């Protein structure tokens, strides 16, 4: 199996899981799934920036913490409504 075909297959499965989660999980479940995805992406980005060990983990934890703050306090809603 070629590398491109493997990546396309993986992307298709992950998109299907994401769409199922968006439609069938409650709001907290979607936030948990997004926190997991953002944490993994944060670790990957930290490795690309050559942040190893504790610095990379702190970077990923900071991103997840920011997501959870936005989720908890709903800071995305306009104040004037």
N, C-alpha and C positions, 0 to 999 in steps of 0.2 A: 504494500500500500504506500502510495507516495505521501510525502510530508504535507503537501497542499491538501490532498484529499482527507487526511487525518485531521487537519486544522479545521476544514470546512465541516466535517462531521461533528467535531467537538463543539464548534460554534452553533450548529443547528440544535444540538441537544441542550446546550446552555440557554439558548434563546427560548426553547420550548419550556424549560423549567422556569425561567424568569416570567414568561407570560402566564403560565399556570399560577405562579405565586402571586402575581399582580391581581389576578381575577378572583382567586379563591382563598387567599390568606387574609386574616384580619390585618388591620393597620399596624399593630405591633409586630406581627409576623413578617410583614414586608420590611419594616424598619430593621428587624434583626437580620434578615437576609441581606439587606443593603449594607448594614454595618459589617457583615462578614465579607461581602464582596469588596467594599471599600478598604477594609483592613488588609486583605490580600493584595489589592492593587497598591496600597500604600507601602507595603513591604517590598513589592516589586519595584516601585518607583525609587524607594530608598536604595535598593541595590544598584539601580541604574545611576543614581547620584553618588555611588560609592560610599554610602553610609552603612557601615558594618556594625554588627553587634547591637549594643544598647541604643546607639543613636538611631539606627534604622527602626528598631522596635518603638522607640519613643515617638518618632515621626508618624508611624502608622497608628499608634495609640492616640496621638493628638488629632489626627484626621477623624478617627472613629468617635472620639469625644466630641468634636465639633458637630458631627452628624447627629449624635444623640442629644446634644444641647438644642439643636434646631428642631429635632423631633419632639422633645419634651416641652419646650416653651413655645413652639409654633411661632417662631420669629419671622416666618415668611409671610404671615398675614398682614395686610395693610392696617395701620392703626386707625385710619379714618372711617373704616366700615363699621 
